[in-house]
Amino acid sequence: MHNILIRPLLTEKMTAIQESQNKYGFVVNIDSNKIEIAKAIKKKFNVNVVSVNTIKYKGKTKTQFTKKGRFSGKTPQYKKAIVTVKEGQKIDIFGEV
């Protein structure tokens, strides 16, 4: 089985959504589906998942000009999951830091 959860999303917008709507964001494996994501969240954090919304981001092409010439590259593609947890439950992302 492949690693489904890669890392949590820690941005100002996600922090505001966590506090007001009880939703949490994660960067997940691009091949995983909503059912696998919900099972992974339930297993890792021991919470009940109400819904999962996923968004796929395509990689962008970037060009850099230097003294030696022009370099072209591509940013990696990734998948983001917004997970809604049952009312009254919370996910402790930082654990015991």
HULINQUI-V376102 format. One record per residue. N is the residue number from 1. PHI is phi in whole degrees, -180 to 180 (999 if undefined). PSI is psi in whole degrees, 0 to 359 (NA if undefined). D_FIRST is the distance of its C-alpha to the first C-alpha in Angstrom with 2 decimals. Layout:
# HULINQUI-V376102
((N	PHI	PSI	D_FIRST) (N	PHI	PSI	D_FIRST))
This chain:
# HULINQUI-V376102
((1	999	135	0.00) (2	-80	159	3.79) (3	-73	119	6.70) (4	-87	307	8.52) (5	-86	122	11.88) (6	-94	305	13.72) (7	-163	157	17.20) (8	-80	155	19.81) (9	-90	118	22.69) (10	-117	85	25.89) (11	-126	169	28.80) (12	-64	319	32.14) (13	-65	316	31.39) (14	-67	325	28.12) (15	-65	320	30.00) (16	-65	320	32.77) (17	-68	323	30.48) (18	-60	316	28.80) (19	-72	321	32.28) (20	-91	320	33.81) (21	-114	0	31.19) (22	62	41	28.45) (23	-117	145	25.79) (24	-128	143	23.23) (25	-110	141	21.73) (26	-140	146	18.43) (27	-89	126	17.21) (28	-122	169	13.71) (29	-62	138	11.43) (30	-69	340	13.66) (31	-93	355	11.37) (32	-82	152	10.40) (33	-109	178	12.96) (34	-64	324	15.23) (35	-68	315	13.90) (36	-64	321	10.37) (37	-65	315	12.47) (38	-62	318	14.89) (39	-65	320	12.64) (40	-66	319	11.23) (41	-65	316	14.95) (42	-63	319	16.22) (43	-71	317	14.12) (44	-76	317	14.87) (45	-107	355	18.46) (46	58	51	19.57) (47	-130	162	21.27) (48	-93	126	21.77) (49	-94	127	20.71) (50	-87	312	23.49) (51	-151	160	22.33) (52	-133	126	20.00) (53	-115	135	21.55) (54	-121	150	19.82) (55	-136	130	21.65) (56	-101	132	20.80) (57	-111	128	22.96) (58	-84	152	23.96) (59	-73	142	24.92) (60	-99	148	28.66) (61	-86	136	30.85) (62	-123	143	32.90) (63	-124	135	36.07) (64	-126	130	37.75) (65	-101	128	41.33) (66	-130	181	42.44) (67	-65	329	45.51) (68	-85	352	43.85) (69	137	197	42.91) (70	-104	134	40.32) (71	-118	135	36.56) (72	-115	143	34.07) (73	-151	183	30.42) (74	-139	137	27.68) (75	-78	153	25.80) (76	-72	150	22.03) (77	-86	152	20.72) (78	-152	169	18.56) (79	-125	135	17.67) (80	-115	139	19.21) (81	-122	131	18.69) (82	-106	116	21.68) (83	-108	127	20.90) (84	-97	128	23.90) (85	-104	153	24.04) (86	-57	144	26.45) (87	-57	132	30.00) (88	95	348	30.84) (89	-105	152	27.35) (90	-136	153	26.28) (91	-104	125	23.30) (92	-93	96	24.32) (93	-69	320	22.66) (94	-82	343	24.63) (95	64	221	24.24) (96	-105	89	26.92) (97	-85	NA	28.00))
